[in-house]
Amino acid sequence: MTHGMPRPEDVSRDHIDATVMSFLKGEKDGDWTEVSLVTLRPREEIRLVLRENLDRYRTAHKGRFHELVERLKTRGISLRVPYR
């Protein structure tokens, strides 16, 4: 890879973050967001990004973030940290 190319893990994290933020801003619905995340990314990677950005996501829209966390929990993606 050249120095100008992003690392694959950075692209993946950016995609997860952008997907979550689109949902929190009301640009995408819950079904689309859930499917987009769990079909394209490993669960551990989703969990890691959610944990790393927990405060920013809660600040963006606490209620929608709680909804997303509950949806992802049914897909086997639990934060394993308090998110309220």
MIKE-415651 format. One record per residue (C-alpha): residue number from 0; residue in three letters; x, y, z. Coordinates in nm, 3 decimals, padded with zeros to 5 digits. Layout:
N
+-----+--------+---------+---------+---------+
! num ! residu !       x !       y !       z !
+-----+--------+---------+---------+---------+
! NUM !    Ala !       X !       Y !       Z !
...
+-----+--------+---------+---------+---------+
This chain:
84
+-----+--------+---------+---------+---------+
! num ! residu !       x !       y !       z !
+-----+--------+---------+---------+---------+
!   0 !    Met !  00.000 !  00.000 !  00.000 !
!   1 !    Thr !  00.113 !  00.351 ! -00.063 !
!   2 !    His !  00.140 !  00.611 !  00.211 !
!   3 !    Gly ! -00.165 !  00.794 !  00.075 !
!   4 !    Met ! -00.400 !  00.499 !  00.106 !
!   5 !    Pro ! -00.602 !  00.455 !  00.426 !
!   6 !    Arg ! -00.562 !  00.134 !  00.622 !
!   7 !    Pro ! -00.851 ! -00.113 !  00.578 !
!   8 !    Glu ! -00.932 ! -00.108 !  00.950 !
!   9 !    Asp ! -00.961 !  00.272 !  00.940 !
!  10 !    Val ! -01.199 !  00.255 !  00.645 !
!  11 !    Ser ! -01.408 ! -00.001 !  00.829 !
!  12 !    Arg ! -01.422 !  00.207 !  01.147 !
!  13 !    Asp ! -01.509 !  00.517 !  00.947 !
!  14 !    His ! -01.794 !  00.325 !  00.781 !
!  15 !    Ile ! -01.930 !  00.205 !  01.114 !
!  16 !    Asp ! -01.908 !  00.554 !  01.260 !
!  17 !    Ala ! -02.074 !  00.715 !  00.956 !
!  18 !    Thr ! -02.352 !  00.453 !  00.963 !
!  19 !    Val ! -02.422 !  00.509 !  01.333 !
!  20 !    Met ! -02.414 !  00.889 !  01.296 !
!  21 !    Ser ! -02.656 !  00.873 !  00.999 !
!  22 !    Phe ! -02.899 !  00.686 !  01.221 !
!  23 !    Leu ! -02.852 !  00.919 !  01.517 !
!  24 !    Lys ! -02.915 !  01.223 !  01.294 !
!  25 !    Gly ! -03.233 !  01.063 !  01.159 !
!  26 !    Glu ! -03.096 !  01.028 !  00.806 !
!  27 !    Lys ! -03.136 !  00.647 !  00.804 !
!  28 !    Asp ! -03.391 !  00.426 !  00.973 !
!  29 !    Gly ! -03.318 !  00.157 !  01.230 !
!  30 !    Asp ! -03.373 ! -00.140 !  01.002 !
!  31 !    Trp ! -03.133 ! -00.009 !  00.736 !
!  32 !    Thr ! -02.871 !  00.078 !  00.999 !
!  33 !    Glu ! -02.892 ! -00.258 !  01.172 !
!  34 !    Val ! -02.864 ! -00.456 !  00.849 !
!  35 !    Ser ! -02.588 ! -00.233 !  00.713 !
!  36 !    Leu ! -02.376 ! -00.280 !  01.023 !
!  37 !    Val ! -02.418 ! -00.651 !  01.088 !
!  38 !    Thr ! -02.391 ! -00.769 !  00.729 !
!  39 !    Leu ! -02.081 ! -00.568 !  00.641 !
!  40 !    Arg ! -01.871 ! -00.561 !  00.959 !
!  41 !    Pro ! -01.747 ! -00.806 !  01.224 !
!  42 !    Arg ! -01.940 ! -00.780 !  01.549 !
!  43 !    Glu ! -01.629 ! -00.718 !  01.759 !
!  44 !    Glu ! -01.531 ! -00.428 !  01.536 !
!  45 !    Ile ! -01.879 ! -00.273 !  01.571 !
!  46 !    Arg ! -01.860 ! -00.317 !  01.948 !
!  47 !    Leu ! -01.517 ! -00.151 !  01.958 !
!  48 !    Val ! -01.628 !  00.154 !  01.758 !
!  49 !    Leu ! -01.943 !  00.193 !  01.969 !
!  50 !    Arg ! -01.738 !  00.182 !  02.289 !
!  51 !    Glu ! -01.476 !  00.425 !  02.159 !
!  52 !    Asn ! -01.741 !  00.680 !  02.058 !
!  53 !    Leu ! -01.993 !  00.617 !  02.335 !
!  54 !    Asp ! -02.002 !  00.971 !  02.472 !
!  55 !    Arg ! -02.019 !  01.134 !  02.130 !
!  56 !    Tyr ! -02.306 !  00.907 !  02.023 !
!  57 !    Arg ! -02.501 !  00.969 !  02.342 !
!  58 !    Thr ! -02.449 !  01.342 !  02.300 !
!  59 !    Ala ! -02.570 !  01.328 !  01.938 !
!  60 !    His ! -02.901 !  01.162 !  02.031 !
!  61 !    Lys ! -02.927 !  00.957 !  02.348 !
!  62 !    Gly ! -03.269 !  00.807 !  02.272 !
!  63 !    Arg ! -03.179 !  00.689 !  01.922 !
!  64 !    Phe ! -02.846 !  00.555 !  02.047 !
!  65 !    His ! -03.028 !  00.352 !  02.312 !
!  66 !    Glu ! -03.261 !  00.218 !  02.040 !
!  67 !    Leu ! -02.965 !  00.118 !  01.823 !
!  68 !    Val ! -02.789 ! -00.057 !  02.112 !
!  69 !    Glu ! -03.107 ! -00.253 !  02.187 !
!  70 !    Arg ! -03.144 ! -00.352 !  01.820 !
!  71 !    Leu ! -02.782 ! -00.465 !  01.800 !
!  72 !    Lys ! -02.815 ! -00.662 !  02.122 !
!  73 !    Thr ! -03.068 ! -00.889 !  01.948 !
!  74 !    Arg ! -02.797 ! -00.953 !  01.685 !
!  75 !    Gly ! -02.540 ! -01.055 !  01.946 !
!  76 !    Ile ! -02.363 ! -00.720 !  01.972 !
!  77 !    Ser ! -02.359 ! -00.607 !  02.332 !
!  78 !    Leu ! -02.149 ! -00.315 !  02.455 !
!  79 !    Arg ! -02.075 ! -00.485 !  02.787 !
!  80 !    Val ! -02.042 ! -00.141 !  02.944 !
!  81 !    Pro ! -02.311 !  00.089 !  03.083 !
!  82 !    Tyr ! -02.438 !  00.310 !  02.802 !
!  83 !    Arg ! -02.712 !  00.509 !  02.970 !
+-----+--------+---------+---------+---------+
